[in-house]
Amino acid sequence: MNNNMYPCLWFDTQAKAAADYYCSIFKNSKITSENPVVVNFELNGNKFIALNGGPAYKFSPATSFVIECDTQEEIDYYWEKLGKDGRYDRCGWLDDKYGITWQVIPSVLPKLMSDPQRSQRVVDAFMKMSKFDIQTLLDA
């Protein structure tokens, strides 16, 4: 049995447009198959399905995708690309123009948060941020 898991994203009618949009942002991404109802695609080797399922369901922040970034340039890139025409929130969260929620975070954050001497300072620093600033977190 194949135990691969991947998300199915339920859109009203924008499955193809959304898949094209995400593939234009993430490197090493492609649409692998499509028909009028379902678009299969990969983002950085991760499999997704976009479904034209009608207006019955909407996305919410209860489900989000986390993007760990090694550099400030990566954070800036994903923040700008995914947030354009969407909505920016606090602490690295944003909703893209299709309503999908993303968390754009520095990959060093778990290490900083696990340090009992500085974790509270790090939390205090990022609670004031919208987009994460790696240097500010390192300096906390």
Kinemage of the C-alpha trace (Angstrom):
@kinemage 1
@onewidth
@group {chain A} dominant
@subgroup {mainchain}
@vectorlist {calphas} color= white
{ca met a 1} P 0.000 0.000 0.000
{ca asn a 2} L 1.212 3.487 -0.846
{ca asn a 3} L 0.902 5.761 2.206
{ca asn a 4} L 1.661 9.109 0.587
{ca met a 5} L -0.411 11.967 1.946
{ca tyr a 6} L -1.061 15.243 0.188
{ca pro a 7} L -3.629 18.013 0.386
{ca cys a 8} L -6.648 18.478 -1.822
{ca leu a 9} L -7.472 22.174 -2.095
{ca trp a 10} L -11.161 22.856 -2.762
{ca phe a 11} L -11.757 25.884 -4.975
{ca asp a 12} L -14.987 27.188 -6.425
{ca thr a 13} L -13.826 27.355 -10.067
{ca gln a 14} L -10.211 28.594 -9.832
{ca ala a 15} L -8.283 25.299 -9.515
{ca lys a 16} L -6.223 25.759 -12.701
{ca ala a 17} L -5.517 29.455 -12.067
{ca ala a 18} L -4.441 28.690 -8.507
{ca ala a 19} L -2.178 25.816 -9.583
{ca asp a 20} L -0.557 28.039 -12.213
{ca tyr a 21} L -0.111 30.785 -9.616
{ca tyr a 22} L 1.578 28.517 -7.060
{ca cys a 23} L 3.781 26.891 -9.702
{ca ser a 24} L 4.965 30.347 -10.762
{ca ile a 25} L 6.096 31.121 -7.197
{ca phe a 26} L 7.740 27.889 -6.042
{ca lys a 27} L 10.847 26.616 -7.789
{ca asn a 28} L 10.921 23.055 -9.072
{ca ser a 29} L 7.149 23.064 -9.508
{ca lys a 30} L 4.884 21.808 -12.252
{ca ile a 31} L 1.386 20.770 -13.194
{ca thr a 32} L 1.434 17.010 -13.626
{ca ser a 33} L -2.089 16.481 -14.994
{ca glu a 34} L -5.352 18.326 -15.352
{ca asn a 35} L -8.947 18.045 -16.421
{ca pro a 36} L -11.898 20.438 -15.963
{ca val a 37} L -12.448 19.277 -12.360
{ca val a 38} L -9.024 18.373 -10.953
{ca val a 39} L -5.518 19.764 -11.377
{ca asn a 40} L -2.607 17.749 -9.997
{ca phe a 41} L 0.564 19.710 -9.338
{ca glu a 42} L 3.820 19.651 -7.399
{ca leu a 43} L 5.469 22.459 -5.435
{ca asn a 44} L 9.125 21.769 -4.633
{ca gly a 45} L 8.394 18.066 -5.009
{ca asn a 46} L 5.299 18.131 -2.757
{ca lys a 47} L 2.142 16.789 -4.379
{ca phe a 48} L -1.134 18.778 -4.332
{ca ile a 49} L -4.561 18.465 -5.894
{ca ala a 50} L -6.695 21.478 -6.757
{ca leu a 51} L -10.389 20.700 -7.129
{ca asn a 52} L -13.114 22.770 -8.775
{ca gly a 53} L -15.721 21.755 -6.211
{ca gly a 54} L -18.052 24.738 -6.223
{ca pro a 55} L -18.749 27.406 -3.609
{ca ala a 56} L -19.737 25.131 -0.696
{ca tyr a 57} L -16.441 25.416 1.234
{ca lys a 58} L -13.938 28.175 1.966
{ca phe a 59} L -10.375 28.129 3.247
{ca ser a 60} L -9.609 29.264 6.786
{ca pro a 61} L -6.487 29.803 8.920
{ca ala a 62} L -7.378 26.585 10.751
{ca thr a 63} L -5.291 24.915 8.033
{ca ser a 64} L -2.110 26.589 6.846
{ca phe a 65} L 1.060 25.765 4.964
{ca val a 66} L 4.391 26.532 6.624
{ca ile a 67} L 7.342 27.661 4.536
{ca glu a 68} L 10.655 27.466 6.409
{ca cys a 69} L 13.162 29.936 4.993
{ca asp a 70} L 16.928 29.912 5.586
{ca thr a 71} L 17.516 33.540 4.607
{ca gln a 72} L 15.815 36.898 4.882
{ca glu a 73} L 15.775 37.042 1.096
{ca glu a 74} L 13.653 33.875 0.995
{ca ile a 75} L 11.270 35.283 3.606
{ca asp a 76} L 10.968 38.523 1.634
{ca tyr a 77} L 10.362 36.622 -1.618
{ca tyr a 78} L 7.563 34.346 -0.359
{ca trp a 79} L 6.031 37.140 1.726
{ca glu a 80} L 5.777 39.421 -1.291
{ca lys a 81} L 4.724 36.802 -3.855
{ca leu a 82} L 2.124 34.974 -1.762
{ca gly a 83} L 0.772 38.046 0.007
{ca lys a 84} L 0.228 40.145 -3.101
{ca asp a 85} L -3.504 40.769 -3.529
{ca gly a 86} L -4.110 38.815 -0.324
{ca arg a 87} L -3.947 39.792 3.330
{ca tyr a 88} L -0.949 40.094 5.624
{ca asp a 89} L -1.295 39.194 9.282
{ca arg a 90} L 1.029 39.041 12.283
{ca cys a 91} L 3.834 36.661 13.184
{ca gly a 92} L 4.584 35.516 9.637
{ca trp a 93} L 1.002 34.625 8.689
{ca leu a 94} L -0.663 35.708 5.451
{ca asp a 95} L -3.621 34.756 3.282
{ca asp a 96} L -2.978 34.605 -0.442
{ca lys a 97} L -5.386 35.911 -3.060
{ca tyr a 98} L -7.243 32.573 -3.067
{ca gly a 99} L -7.722 32.581 0.706
{ca ile a 100} L -5.125 29.940 1.565
{ca thr a 101} L -3.160 30.712 4.727
{ca trp a 102} L 0.635 30.486 4.758
{ca gln a 103} L 3.188 30.860 7.537
{ca val a 104} L 6.488 32.219 6.227
{ca ile a 105} L 8.979 31.561 9.014
{ca pro a 106} L 12.742 31.467 9.479
{ca ser a 107} L 14.150 27.949 9.751
{ca val a 108} L 16.145 29.064 12.815
{ca leu a 109} L 12.955 29.829 14.784
{ca pro a 110} L 12.562 26.380 16.451
{ca lys a 111} L 16.165 26.550 17.678
{ca leu a 112} L 15.651 30.050 19.082
{ca met a 113} L 12.375 29.023 20.718
{ca ser a 114} L 13.966 25.988 22.384
{ca asp a 115} L 16.597 28.114 24.150
{ca pro a 116} L 15.137 28.779 27.625
{ca gln a 117} L 17.395 31.829 28.066
{ca arg a 118} L 16.053 33.667 25.051
{ca ser a 119} L 12.742 32.097 24.026
{ca gln a 120} L 10.611 34.739 25.756
{ca arg a 121} L 12.628 37.555 24.183
{ca val a 122} L 12.176 35.925 20.784
{ca val a 123} L 8.422 35.638 21.325
{ca asp a 124} L 8.263 39.271 22.442
{ca ala a 125} L 10.164 40.290 19.302
{ca phe a 126} L 8.088 38.379 16.779
{ca met a 127} L 4.760 39.336 18.375
{ca lys a 128} L 5.525 42.862 17.130
{ca met a 129} L 6.234 41.673 13.584
{ca ser a 130} L 4.108 41.050 10.579
{ca lys a 131} L 6.819 39.653 8.289
{ca phe a 132} L 9.614 37.919 10.205
{ca asp a 133} L 12.962 39.662 10.434
{ca ile a 134} L 15.669 37.087 11.114
{ca gln a 135} L 18.270 39.531 12.422
{ca thr a 136} L 15.843 40.988 14.970
{ca leu a 137} L 15.113 37.477 16.237
{ca leu a 138} L 18.823 36.637 16.465
{ca asp a 139} L 19.435 39.853 18.374
{ca ala a 140} L 16.610 39.178 20.869
